[in-house]
């Protein structure tokens, strides 16, 4: 015995593709079709429909399926980039404990004049500090351990979900450019300031998680709560570089907007173009600031 489904009502309100009579505002993160609560299956970010889950489980789909944001790879892909970033940060932290020069030579430093008149920092040609600083953390002590522990926990908490839905290269570009954005804002606002930490990149992931989660219909409450708590800490505790956090958050959210809302027909153009434009814009800001300082 079979039952016929009632025809969808004549309305502009989206309805579930399996139950046309049910209003729905949540899309499957893989096929992008609207699904009702009965058809939702939890995914790393958002939800998937029963057909996509079943197809992934029995290997019926192609070897390289795409997510709704255009990423290739199986649903159960290991978050290689996230684990590699965590491993790199831990390795660098161990190097810091072995030598203080690791921090002093590679931390973010805009412009500092040595007693002999030598200018060091980004303004002195050490542009690599804009990037290397995001793999460093406060050295030693309970503060240093807490610093890297929280950042690595946050990366582990939100990174795999973003890597899964974005794919490895989009995700890596998002992480690096967010960290770079934090360094650039510090350079623009306080060129004599120094900072270390992956926090700028982490805040960029927070911003991207919110934007992409909204695009996929995922609940926004948890990530908003996490963001608010961290912003309160950022502006209330002395010694924290708010420029790094805010710069990373803004850059991460902007890149995520291009990732999440690019027209399907021009997705590749937007996904490649936005990171490139962001990099060029940040480089132009650094160049202008350096010329102004020198």
Secondary structure in CASP SS format (residue, H / E / C, confidence):
PFRMAT SS
TARGET T0000
AUTHOR 0000-0000-0000
METHOD secondary structure of the structure
MODEL  1
X C 1.00
X C 1.00
X C 1.00
X C 1.00
X C 1.00
X C 1.00
X C 1.00
X C 1.00
X C 1.00
X C 1.00
X C 1.00
X C 1.00
X C 1.00
X C 1.00
X E 1.00
X C 1.00
X C 1.00
X C 1.00
X C 1.00
X C 1.00
X C 1.00
X C 1.00
X E 1.00
X C 1.00
X C 1.00
X E 1.00
X E 1.00
X E 1.00
X C 1.00
X C 1.00
X C 1.00
X C 1.00
X C 1.00
X E 1.00
X E 1.00
X C 1.00
X H 1.00
X H 1.00
X H 1.00
X C 1.00
X E 1.00
X E 1.00
X C 1.00
X C 1.00
X C 1.00
X C 1.00
X E 1.00
X E 1.00
X C 1.00
X H 1.00
X H 1.00
X H 1.00
X H 1.00
X H 1.00
X H 1.00
X H 1.00
X H 1.00
X H 1.00
X C 1.00
X C 1.00
X C 1.00
X C 1.00
X C 1.00
X C 1.00
X C 1.00
X E 1.00
X C 1.00
X C 1.00
X C 1.00
X C 1.00
X C 1.00
X E 1.00
X C 1.00
X C 1.00
X C 1.00
X C 1.00
X C 1.00
X C 1.00
X C 1.00
X H 1.00
X H 1.00
X H 1.00
X H 1.00
X H 1.00
X H 1.00
X H 1.00
X H 1.00
X H 1.00
X H 1.00
X H 1.00
X H 1.00
X H 1.00
X H 1.00
X H 1.00
X H 1.00
X H 1.00
X H 1.00
X H 1.00
X C 1.00
X C 1.00
X H 1.00
X H 1.00
X H 1.00
X H 1.00
X H 1.00
X H 1.00
X C 1.00
X E 1.00
X E 1.00
X C 1.00
X C 1.00
X E 1.00
X E 1.00
X C 1.00
X C 1.00
X C 1.00
X C 1.00
X C 1.00
X E 1.00
X E 1.00
X C 1.00
X H 1.00
X H 1.00
X H 1.00
X C 1.00
X C 1.00
X C 1.00
X C 1.00
X H 1.00
X H 1.00
X H 1.00
X H 1.00
X H 1.00
X H 1.00
X H 1.00
X C 1.00
X C 1.00
X C 1.00
X C 1.00
X C 1.00
X H 1.00
X H 1.00
X H 1.00
X H 1.00
X H 1.00
X H 1.00
X H 1.00
X H 1.00
X H 1.00
X H 1.00
X H 1.00
X H 1.00
X H 1.00
X H 1.00
X H 1.00
X H 1.00
X H 1.00
X H 1.00
X H 1.00
X H 1.00
X H 1.00
X H 1.00
X H 1.00
X H 1.00
X H 1.00
X H 1.00
X C 1.00
X H 1.00
X H 1.00
X H 1.00
X H 1.00
X H 1.00
X H 1.00
X H 1.00
X H 1.00
X H 1.00
X H 1.00
X H 1.00
X H 1.00
X H 1.00
X H 1.00
X H 1.00
X H 1.00
X H 1.00
X H 1.00
X H 1.00
X H 1.00
X H 1.00
X H 1.00
X C 1.00
X C 1.00
X C 1.00
X C 1.00
X E 1.00
X E 1.00
X C 1.00
X C 1.00
X C 1.00
X H 1.00
X H 1.00
X H 1.00
X H 1.00
X H 1.00
X H 1.00
X H 1.00
X H 1.00
X H 1.00
X H 1.00
X H 1.00
X H 1.00
X H 1.00
X H 1.00
X H 1.00
X H 1.00
X H 1.00
X H 1.00
X C 1.00
X C 1.00
X C 1.00
X C 1.00
X H 1.00
X H 1.00
X H 1.00
X H 1.00
X H 1.00
X H 1.00
X H 1.00
X H 1.00
X H 1.00
X H 1.00
X H 1.00
X H 1.00
X H 1.00
X H 1.00
X H 1.00
X H 1.00
X C 1.00
X C 1.00
X C 1.00
X C 1.00
X C 1.00
X H 1.00
X H 1.00
X H 1.00
X H 1.00
X H 1.00
X H 1.00
X H 1.00
X H 1.00
X H 1.00
X H 1.00
X H 1.00
X H 1.00
X H 1.00
X H 1.00
X H 1.00
X H 1.00
X H 1.00
X H 1.00
X H 1.00
X H 1.00
X C 1.00
X C 1.00
X H 1.00
X H 1.00
X H 1.00
X H 1.00
X H 1.00
X H 1.00
X H 1.00
X H 1.00
X H 1.00
X H 1.00
X H 1.00
X H 1.00
X H 1.00
X H 1.00
X H 1.00
X H 1.00
X H 1.00
X H 1.00
X H 1.00
X H 1.00
X H 1.00
X H 1.00
X H 1.00
X H 1.00
X H 1.00
X H 1.00
X H 1.00
X H 1.00
X H 1.00
X H 1.00
X C 1.00
END
